[in-house]
């Protein structure tokens, strides 16, 4: 059987909305690699968000920050970061507009002053007044929050991969996009819980397909036998680039339209079913 090269998104693909990997998904990945297929994580997340419980499944490498870096073992093939000038402009703009955000770097996830209560509301609900939300926070704490760094006075960081901002009541996504479109590629956030008006600021010209092309060239391989699996709009380029695109059942409609196959949702064993359908396991 021809060995495949799988590029696997994390959020909404490998991991559910509450931040955890379904047992069936972990099993699928481990069995596929045992069968000789290669699996590379291909995610919008930066290193600190790719937690040990994800890496312990076992992967052949990481494409992170939406294509911002490529890592094979201990080797960093490339790493694109935001310029110091652009970071300063971004931090000042968000603070002035009182937009909650965090900066992603491979050295940490640095959150703005009021980010914590806002993101807790996004992920759990009204933890101050709703007992059900309090229970969710206590019994099922989201790993994302555990990994954030709070209280940093100086957010003018020098190793920023990208930034994410939460939905604002006063500033629309379109306005933020206009403010940054000359310095960044601005996309809607790939974490649905953050709200439709949330977004991500990326290094211009960087996306998952650029990173996949770099990785394949390094390995001396073509796109033959490549499979992209994802759910979000930041997966479109890798679907176009790879031989086969598999969209999750919970994927954005625009991604489903260009997919070769649509599986079930991540929470309904969709990844396992996709691996089965394509003979990977």
Protein Blocks (a to p, Z undefined) as FASTA:
>chain_A
ZZddddddfehplpcfkopacfklmmmmmmmmmnopacddddfbdfklmcfklmmnopab
dceehhpaccehjbcfbacdddfklmmmmmmmmmmnopacddddfkbccddfklmmmmmm
mmnopfklmmklmmmmmmmccfklmmpcehiablcbfkbfbdcddddfkbcfklmmmmmm
mmpccdddfbfknojkbccdddehiafklmmmmmmmmnopafehiacddfbfklmmmmmm
mmbdcddfkbcfklmmmpcbdcddfklommmmmmmmnopZZ
